[in-house]
Amino acid sequence: MGLHEVTLRPGFWQRRQHTSRTASFDHIEHWLERAGWLGNFGATVEGRRGREFSDSEVYKYLEALAWAGDPAYEDRFHAIVARVAAVQQPDGYLNTNFGRPGQAARYSDLEWGHELYCYGHLIQAGVARARTHGHDDLVTVAVRAADHVCDTFGPDGIGSVCGHAEIEPALVELYRVTGNRRYLDQARLFVERRGRQVLDDIEFGRAYFQDDMPIREARVLRGHAVRAVYLASGAVDVAVETGDTELLEAVARQWRATVARRTYLTGGIGSRHQDEAFGDDFVLPPDRAYQETCAGVGSIMLAWRLLLAEGNPRYADLIERVLFNVIATSPSDDGTRFFYTNTLHQRVPGIEPAADTLVPRAASSLRAPWYAVSCCMTNLARTFSSLAAYLATTDDDGGVQLHQYTPASIRVGDIGLDIDTEYPADGRVTIRVVSAPETAWTLTLRIPHWATEATLDGVPVAPGLAAVRRRFTAGDTLVLDLAVRPRLTFPDARIDAVRGNAAVERGPVVYCLESLDLPPGLTVDTVRLDPAAEPVDRDGAVIVTGHIHPGHDTSWPYGPPPAPSLADSVEIPLHPYHRWARRGPSTMRVWLPTT
Ligand SMILES: [Zn+2]
């Protein structure tokens, strides 16, 4: 559905979207100017600032503005587009970091140069504008850049790919909005070329940019997490538009293996700090969880494409998990600070960065106002701006499928639905039919896999899909009740880093313990959870039963088995992981050792 067909209404996600569309937009533009990423358009070679990919932050911000479509930002949008357009070369080339006297030559560093990656974000911004507004200046710039890419990297051109996938999904999206088959063919060429060692080997190995093996042969997502999910997204786009079922199944197979073996409880991905990459199977250490916010965004991009292609509710389950536990975690309540990485175990209280600080490290211990690599903030902004589009779909039979539950209005064709819910705090979802055609149609609801108890209008429904086919009339109401209550979750024994631990989930939300909720002087590492005691809701927190084991420093932290605990039981309050570090510095852990 288009963004004109689905509107968020006040609730969990509308609050966050509103903050993004106001405070975060202003914050981002302020920092794009201040850090120099915007000033690079029009700057001298000597005056250029930032990393090789900084142009892309401007494009992602433009995409966020385009999806939001807020008239209040229209002048600013045009002013930025004018600065970008002024730098585009006559042949369509556009990058502030290459190609001018005194700079490296165009496409002389495909491994790290990010030129095609930047075009990808420029083109996605153009597509967002075309879909929400129509053809205007930004779309013209994007089309010229895309034509330049096809001219330069076509069958007779440079026979290589970009070190960071992103141009692939962008070109297919541009094909969809323009109908120009050339962009689809170029995207397919990029997808097929990669994996044949077309890029130079690098310190992290070619798997880092997925140039180690053809995508059709890969078993699992690997290498740099954001690169991996962006490439897979583009491959699904190519597969769907060309009817390539083999390619589609190759990506779906990798997605299933990645979810089964390389994904954190939160839905986040990436456990290697060194190269922001996937670890091997089951390498998911909580205190080294990298879980880049952008990898969460990319994971949603991929799962969304697979959902559209196959309709399997498992894809929407993962989107929900990432939304509530990665996307909702990163931004501060006021929309001006962000997590780049998302650890699941904070061993020492962090230090709040000053409001005017550009933090050089991705692994900031607390949310920071801006990073030297500023990818996550603009990625979040474009995701929040387009969030409504992920809630529901329609199909060729005129049916509507609801994938995510949050207050919203849907108006698609003759069908109008209003959705009300306190989800995820409460599991009741009320769907009111506002308008409906004279004929029967099917309303399909996703029943999350965690919802082992659920009813639709009082009738039990199993996890998966629940479909209702009938002739609806205005005023009809359906009530979905998902049993949202806290539960203990245990890891596969092969995830060694958390073996013997348990976590608490409530509906789609992962919980955590912060030291702020413990008696003074205790750290989260002193807590042992009693796995036989049921967690319970109380005053907005989840209460678990456990024991306190103050650690004793020894000269050697290994030895014979510890004596059984005789400590008294205590009640320990947990809060949603996405709320962590909002009350100030603390230690935190999601996985708690069991007694
Ligand atoms: Zn990022």
Residues whose N, C-alpha, C, O or C-beta is under 5 A from the ligand:
A	BS01	ZN	E292 C294 C375 C376
